[in-house]
């Protein structure tokens, strides 16, 4: 099988990840829930994971790294911390349902959309600045990379616009963490949310929320600290971490973070871009195939969308799957992105790579596509 669905979940992991998960299952209890050796080993592992993430993402303190179940969990914490009923929120035209659904669930929130054309960051910046200059935006929520098209949004410039106007920013780094530079201090964002199971090569059920402020606890419960109180501790990370940690997942995530730091995000990004541009160039030669490939390589990550004239995207995805090519077809939980790009009625077939894909796999995928369309 050729696995090209890493934008959903990276399947190939560094071997250290599985070994760490197994070790945690067999030898670790719960961090902060005892002074015995299994609990202390879990506590040291959890803190090491915070430290590794803080170093990778330039977070001032490991305590500002909050563990979540996934990016959606983190985005919910961030959005409900900052967005209140009646507020005005600015988002890009490429947001995932993990952003839009929590916003729509808050009463009377006015959602403004800066829906600049695909792979035209200057146009998006102009639209965002125009809306921000009206002076009525309370919060900005923006993805770093579109999960549908791999479009790299100019997040650092967007962050600067927000800082200049003192508007808090929430960043969805689901598609950028691990393969593009995410500098928490440079962004100056209130929150940055990311999953552990994509570009950080950790297990499913893990995620990180980088916090510039305590945030608002959506869950209350045991934290292993200040147990005499009937309110959540007012300090991070405890304020946002109620209940037992997924220590096996965190042990695996720690090794995934170490792998990313060892290889380097610049190296991973260069490899993913090279592979996706090779795939895009080969697919563009096939008749009847529409491929969304950025003219400027820096505007696109390791994600590529395409569709075939007269062929349902879901059907095409199934036919590719039957031939051993694992990718995703449909709306990819991001109807707003498809609406912005003009693909809402059809969806797309999406190929996404990781550091473990090869040029041979790209060539074989293009060959199979050629046979299907021939």
Secondary structure as UniProt FT lines:
FT   STRAND          2..3
FT   TURN            6..8
FT   HELIX           15..27
FT   TURN            31..32
FT   HELIX           37..57
FT   HELIX           62..64
FT   STRAND          65..68
FT   HELIX           71..82
FT   TURN            85..86
FT   STRAND          88..92
FT   TURN            93..94
FT   HELIX           97..105
FT   TURN            107..108
FT   STRAND          110..114
FT   TURN            118..119
FT   HELIX           121..132
FT   TURN            133..135
FT   STRAND          139..143
FT   TURN            147..149
FT   STRAND          151..152
FT   HELIX           155..165
FT   STRAND          168..172
FT   TURN            174..176
FT   TURN            178..179
FT   HELIX           184..187
FT   STRAND          191..195
FT   TURN            199..200
FT   TURN            204..205
FT   STRAND          207..211
FT   TURN            227..228
FT   TURN            236..237
FT   HELIX           238..240
FT   HELIX           247..263
FT   HELIX           265..283
FT   TURN            284..285
FT   TURN            287..288
FT   STRAND          289..292
FT   HELIX           297..299
FT   STRAND          303..308
FT   TURN            309..310
FT   HELIX           313..322
FT   TURN            323..324
FT   STRAND          325..326
FT   STRAND          328..330
FT   TURN            332..333
FT   HELIX           335..341
FT   TURN            344..346
FT   STRAND          348..352
FT   TURN            355..356
FT   HELIX           359..373
//
